[in-house]
Amino acid sequence: MAKITLYHDQSAAATCVPNIFIDQYMTRANGEYVKIYLYLLRCFAQPSADFSLSGLADHFDCTERDILRALKYWEKLRLFHLKYDANDNLSGIRMLNSAYSAAQVNDTADLAQQEKKISPSPVVSNRQNISTPYPKKNTAQEQSTSTENVTDHFIQAATRKRPAYTLDDTRAFCEKSDVRELIFITEKYLGRTLNQNDLNMIFFWYDELHFSTELIEFLIENCVSKGHTSLHYMQRIAEDFADHNIRTVEEARQMLNQDSSLYHTVIKAFGIRGRNLVPPEMNFLKQWSTKFGFPEELIAEACSRTIRAIHEPNFGYANSILEKWHKAGIHTMDAVAKADEVYQQQKSRPERSQQPATASQFTNFKQRNNNYQDLQQQLLQKSMSATENKPQS
């Protein structure tokens, strides 16, 4: 996707944040989603601003899929309307300011009726697409196969909203002894008192994701043991558990043990720092290890070759390498070495022309097959005969 068109319903030069967004929307949203929304507000207010998914991902040091997940979240709340081209790539974002003026409207039909009254002015981006390159012959296949399940995970995560629990809700939760104990243990792990936002997140895991207090305690303990004390980080793990239908501590432990080693192997091979892998990237890991049955060293080799080829981490590019190996029956490093050797031999072998030589004065003659020893013998005999027949004086 090269260009994305932004539509807005106002021509103000300033970046204005509606009060209703702060009061009703911001308190329920993930912090990353809020940052992306605010940045988009600025882009809408500045028609000359360049905009692309790749540029936005670079700006926030995340992936394009992270950006899409945030956009789909706001679209679900009817603050944005996303437009797609014929190839199902994001091509336009329309801000629905009518959602603010009619925030009390809960009926989709009423909102749609108001959208008809909007005459948006487009803001066309001139930013060149700098998205990560994929092998050309696999691009269409990746869109239809490799990332098919990936998109589903993002849509599911984007539509999962955390309710804003009231003080009465908090009191009701705290009346349960297991929840009170969970809060006490969590504060011990984190070394601080939980605020209302922290409690809302834990209540969300307990009430909406239907996690047991034992599973939540295991989640927090596991994250803290690895140096992650942010509840936003734990929220990502919780959503991953929910996406994989994890319901017991044993299931969570098995999942983490399976993914942990490969996870760190891929991060190290790609040189990824400062962020965690998102669900679509985790799906690639699961495909490589489960569906393809590759060992970690082979996956690390594919990641390393990706870096050497395009100088940046790209799961799609690495996937194309592993798909070729899988189709060729290559599942060991020895087999990879042999395949590389065959390739180098074929590459260094000169190509011979199959066309016959064109006839010319140098090539259009009959080849002679003379025996020079016989010729020498014939000349000697001829010389001797001439000597014998010479008359004596």
Secondary structure by P-SEA (a helix, b strand, c coil): ccbbbbbbccccccccccccccccccccccaaaaaaaaaaaaaaacccccccaaaaaaaacccaaaaaaaaaaaaaaccbbbbbcccccccbbbbccccccccccccaaaaaaaaaacbbbbbbbccccccccccccaaaaaacccaaaaaaaaaaaaacccccccaaaaaaaaccaaaaaaaaaaaaaacccccaaaaaaaaaaaccccccaaaaaaaaaaaaaaccccaaaaaaaaaaaaaaccccaaaaaaaaaacaaaaaaaaaaaccccccccaaaaaaaaaaaccccccaaaaaaaaaaaaaacccccaaaaaaaaaaaaaaccccaaaaaaaaaaaaaaaabbbbbcccccccccccbbbbbccaaaaaaaaaaaaaaaaaacccc
